[in-house]
């Protein structure tokens, strides 16, 4: 994707490259929630390196967690949403079922 602002031979702003477009929800000034499409320029090689490093870090965390005896493991809870009327909490063992 390419975007150019200004004259083609002398642009004020010119961006070209790989992009990622996502649909996301935003909150407007009046408090209403609205949908918008957001496009970001990405660097594939850099993004793949970050994903690879993050994957190794998560694997390392799981290894450390499995090394603890069950009695010493922290009791973590997964909060699916934080609505006062509808709050459901699952422990990690319940989430695996």
MITILO-371673 format. One record per residue: x, y, z of N, C-alpha, C in turn; residue in three letters. Coordinates in steps of 0.05 Angstrom, whole numbers, padded with zeros to 5 digits, always signed. Last residue first. Layout:
XYZXYZXYZala/...
//
This chain:
-00217-00555+00611-00237-00576+00607-00252-00573+00582unk/-00184-00512+00619-00174-00534+00602-00195-00555+00596unk/-00210-00480+00655-00208-00470+00628-00199-00493+00609unk/-00201-00505+00704-00227-00506+00692-00227-00498+00663unk/-00147-00493+00711-00154-00521+00708-00182-00524+00696unk/-00148-00436+00717-00135-00448+00694-00143-00477+00690unk/-00215-00418+00738-00187-00423+00744-00174-00436+00720unk/-00259-00366+00718-00250-00394+00715-00221-00396+00724unk/-00314-00326+00730-00286-00330+00736-00280-00360+00733unk/-00358-00279+00707-00352-00308+00708-00322-00311+00711unk/-00407-00234+00720-00378-00238+00723-00374-00268+00725unk/-00454-00193+00709-00446-00219+00697-00416-00222+00699unk/-00459-00146+00738-00481-00164+00736-00474-00192+00727unk/-00409-00121+00730-00418-00127+00757-00441-00147+00757unk/-00363-00144+00685-00389-00132+00687-00400-00140+00714unk/-00313-00160+00659-00315-00147+00685-00341-00131+00686unk/-00299-00226+00633-00309-00198+00630-00313-00186+00658unk/-00266-00268+00648-00275-00265+00620-00286-00238+00614unk/-00211-00275+00685-00236-00259+00685-00244-00255+00656unk/-00180-00328+00712-00184-00315+00687-00211-00301+00687unk/-00134-00333+00766-00162-00333+00756-00163-00318+00730unk/-00086-00373+00800-00093-00352+00781-00122-00355+00772unk/-00053-00388+00853-00081-00392+00844-00088-00369+00826unk/+00014-00410+00844-00005-00389+00851-00032-00396+00839unk/+00040-00471+00870+00032-00455+00846+00011-00434+00855unk/+00052-00503+00912+00065-00477+00911+00056-00460+00888unk/+00026-00551+00902+00019-00536+00927+00030-00508+00926unk/+00051-00572+00856+00024-00561+00855+00016-00544+00879unk/+00119-00547+00849+00101-00567+00859+00072-00555+00860unk/+00143-00518+00788+00134-00515+00816+00116-00538+00824unk/+00150-00530+00735+00171-00539+00754+00162-00536+00783unk/+00110-00504+00708+00108-00533+00711+00128-00544+00731unk/+00131-00451+00708+00107-00457+00723+00103-00487+00727unk/+00176-00457+00674+00180-00450+00702+00155-00456+00719unk/+00149-00469+00626+00168-00488+00637+00173-00483+00667unk/+00120-00422+00618+00105-00447+00623+00124-00468+00635unk/+00163-00386+00609+00145-00383+00632+00130-00408+00639unk/+00183-00408+00561+00200-00408+00585+00183-00404+00611unk/+00141-00397+00527+00149-00425+00532+00165-00427+00557unk/+00143-00341+00527+00120-00355+00538+00126-00384+00545unk/+00193-00334+00502+00189-00324+00529+00165-00338+00543unk/+00184-00356+00451+00204-00369+00469+00201-00360+00498unk/+00146-00319+00433+00139-00347+00435+00159-00362+00454unk/+00177-00273+00431+00154-00274+00450+00146-00303+00454unk/+00212-00286+00390+00223-00281+00417+00200-00284+00438unk/+00175-00291+00347+00192-00313+00355+00203-00310+00383unk/+00154-00239+00345+00136-00262+00351+00153-00286+00360unk/+00200-00210+00331+00187-00205+00356+00169-00228+00364unk/+00210-00232+00280+00230-00235+00301+00217-00230+00329unk/+00164-00216+00252+00170-00244+00256+00190-00249+00278unk/+00172-00160+00254+00149-00171+00267+00153-00201+00272unk/+00218-00154+00222+00219-00146+00250+00196-00159+00265unk/+00198-00173+00173+00221-00186+00186+00223-00180+00215unk/+00153-00136+00163+00150-00165+00167+00174-00179+00180unk/+00133-00081+00189+00159-00090+00179+00159-00120+00183unk/+00074-00044+00173+00089-00064+00189+00115-00071+00174unk/+00029+00008+00182+00051-00003+00166+00067-00021+00184unk/-00040+00000+00195-00013+00006+00205+00007-00006+00186unk/-00106+00023+00197-00084+00012+00180-00058+00020+00192unk/-00169+00010+00222-00143+00022+00227-00122+00008+00210unk/-00236+00025+00218-00214+00009+00206-00188+00024+00211unk/-00282+00026+00272-00266+00039+00253-00245+00019+00242unk/-00343+00032+00309-00324+00015+00295-00308+00032+00275unk/-00357+00062+00373-00359+00061+00344-00338+00042+00332unk/-00393+00080+00430-00373+00062+00418-00378+00060+00388unk/-00399+00145+00459-00410+00123+00443-00387+00106+00432unk/-00377+00190+00482-00379+00166+00498-00390+00142+00483unk/-00365+00233+00451-00391+00233+00465-00396+00208+00481unk/-00316+00219+00429-00317+00240+00449-00343+00241+00465unk/-00318+00146+00422-00317+00174+00412-00319+00194+00435unk/-00279+00090+00428-00299+00106+00442-00296+00135+00433unk/-00275+00037+00380-00264+00060+00394-00287+00074+00409unk/-00257-00027+00356-00278-00010+00368-00265+00012+00383unk/-00230-00045+00291-00229-00042+00320-00251-00024+00330unk/-00204-00083+00242-00228-00070+00250-00227-00069+00280unk/-00140-00072+00210-00157-00086+00229-00182-00069+00235unk/-00089-00081+00164-00113-00067+00170-00131-00084+00188unk/-00022-00074+00153-00041-00091+00167-00065-00074+00174unk/+00024-00069+00098+00005-00058+00117-00011-00080+00130unk/+00087-00056+00068+00067-00076+00077+00050-00063+00099unk/+00094+00007+00032+00103-00017+00044+00080-00035+00053unk/+00102+00077+00038+00098+00054+00021+00108+00029+00035unk/+00088+00145+00042+00092+00120+00057+00085+00098+00038unk/+00102+00213+00044+00100+00190+00026+00107+00165+00042unk/+00087+00281+00048+00088+00255+00062+00086+00233+00041unk/+00098+00316+00007+00101+00325+00035+00105+00300+00052unk/+00131+00302-00055+00111+00296-00035+00118+00308-00008unk/+00145+00318-00113+00155+00330-00088+00134+00326-00065unk/+00119+00291-00153+00148+00293-00155+00160+00306-00130unk/+00064+00292-00135+00078+00267-00139+00109+00269-00141unk/+00049+00338-00082+00055+00333-00110+00070+00307-00114unk/+00013+00310-00026+00027+00331-00040+00031+00324-00069unk/+00020+00248+00000+00007+00273+00004+00024+00295-00008unk/+00010+00180-00012+00027+00204-00018+00010+00228-00014unk/+00015+00113+00004+00000+00138+00008+00019+00161+00003unk/+00009+00045-00014+00025+00070-00015+00006+00093-00011unk/+00017-00023+00000+00000+00000+00000+00018+00025+00000unk/
//
